[in-house]
Amino acid sequence: MKKAVALTLAAAFFVGVFLFLPRASFADADGCYDYWERCRARAFAADVGWVKTTLMLTMCDIALGRCLFLQM
């Protein structure tokens, strides 16, 4: 039962990452890094706690990796 719950949560996480992250619509990798810098600036400028800021920065990094991966 524990394995089924763990696999379900892992699958939901990975499906959520690919469904809710913005699509890469840049012509080159420079666009990915520009978007990443804006995302980080917005995360640091947000008036939220350190936990939410950390989550926002993590999502910025995941979106950068996804963008670069789709540029291949």
Secondary structure, DSSP 8 states (H G I E B T S, - for coil): -HHHHHHHHHHHHHHHHHHHS-----SSHHHHHHHHHHHHHHHHHS---HHHHHHHHHHHHHHHHHHHHHT-
